[in-house]
Amino acid sequence: MVRKSNISKEPSQRQLSVGEKVRHALTEILQRGEIRDPLLENAVVSVNQVKMSPDLKLGTAFVTVLGQNDVAPFVDALNRNQRFLRGRMAPALRQMKYMPEIRFRADDSFDNYARIDALLRSPEVVRDLDRDDEDNEGDAS
């Protein structure tokens, strides 16, 4: 039997499920404050999403740190402690054949949302939307 390749590059249901389990495990560890890193001890780190590779051996965790504009030092600290975190995640992910390696990246999706929101509120877009509303009112008469 020949397997179809995932042409659309959408994550499988298994990837999404494992990614969510890894996210929960990481969140619990970070909430309990188990990492003994001076930078991370007083930081509130939020794991927004974990994307898993197709073979489930590698996960990329997208994180934000509340109240911090520069997340890079926190991401570096998490990457330094990834072996510790991997070991602490093992009990929560014991049903997996391989314990995934985790890489940490800054989550910039909120920046993208803010940029899009600013574009939608710009005077040019508001003016065009008002013009469309006027055109639609004229068609309804």
N, C-alpha and C positions, 0 to 999 in steps of 0.2 A: 504494500500500500504506500503510495506516494503522498507525502504531506504537503499541503499548500504552504507556501511561504507567506508570512504576514506582510503583504505588499503595502497596506495602508500605514504600517508602523504604529498602529494604535496598540497600547498595552493590553495584554490578555487579561482575562478575569483573574487568573492566578497571580499575575504580576501586581495587579491592583490590590488583591486581598493580602498578599505577603507584604507589600509596601505599607498598607495600613497597620498590619500587626507590628512591623518594625517601628513605625511611627509611634504607636502606643507604648511599645517597650522603651524606646528612647525617651519619650516624654516622662514616663514614670521614673526612670533613673535620674533625669535632670531635675524633676520636682523634689525627689528625696535628697538632692544635694550630695550625691555620692562621689562626685568628682572633686578631688582635692587640688584644684588649680586656683590660684589667687584671683585670676581674672574672671573665672566662671562662678566662683563661690557666691558672689552677691548679684550676679546677673540673672535676669529672667529671660531664659532662652525658650523660644517657641519653635517647635518643629512643625512646619506648615504642611509639608508633603515629603514622601519618600518615593522616588521612582526606582523600580527594580529593573535590572538587566533581564533579558529573556531567559537566561539560564539561572536566574535568582541567586547568583553568587556575588553580585555587586549591587549595592544600593546607594543612591545619591540623596542625601537628606538636605532639604532646603530649609534654612533656619533664619529667624529674625530675632533680634534682641530688643526687648522693649526699652524705650527711652534712649536708644543709641542710634546715632546717625552713621557712624563708622562701624560696621559689623565685621570687617576683615580681621581684626585681632582676635575676636571671639571665634570666628570660623577657624583660624589657625590653631587656637587653643583646643577646639574640639577635634581637629584633625590630629593634633599631638596625642590626644587621649583616646583615639579610636580603638586601640587594642583593648584598653580597659573597658570601654563601652561595649565592645563586641563580647567580651567575657561576661559582663553583667546582663547582656541580653539573652544569653544562652538558655537560661531556665524558661523564659517566656516564649522562646522559639524552638523548644526541644523537639517538636514534631518535624522540623525541617531536616533534610538530608545533609545539607551544608549550611554552616553559619555564614551569612553574608558579610562581606567586608563593606564597611560604610564610609563613604566620603561625604564631607560636609561642604555645602556651598551656601552663599548668601542668597536669600530669596528676594528677588527684585520685582516680583509680581505686583506688590503694592505700589511700587514706584510707577510701574506701567499703568496701573489703574488710575493713579493720580494724574499722570500725564494725559491719559485719554479723557478724564473728567475735565481737566483744564481746557483741552481742545474743544470739548462739547460746550463749555461755558464761554468760549471766546466770542467776542462781538460779531465776528464774521459768520460764525455758525448760527448764532442766535438770530442774526438778521436774515439768513437764508431760511431758517425754520419759520420765522414770522412771515416771510414772503410765501412759503408753501401753504401756510394756514390761510392767508388771504386768498390765494388761488383756489383753494378747496372750498372756501365760503362762496366765492363767485360761481363755482360750478353747481353748488347746491341750490341756488336761487332759481 
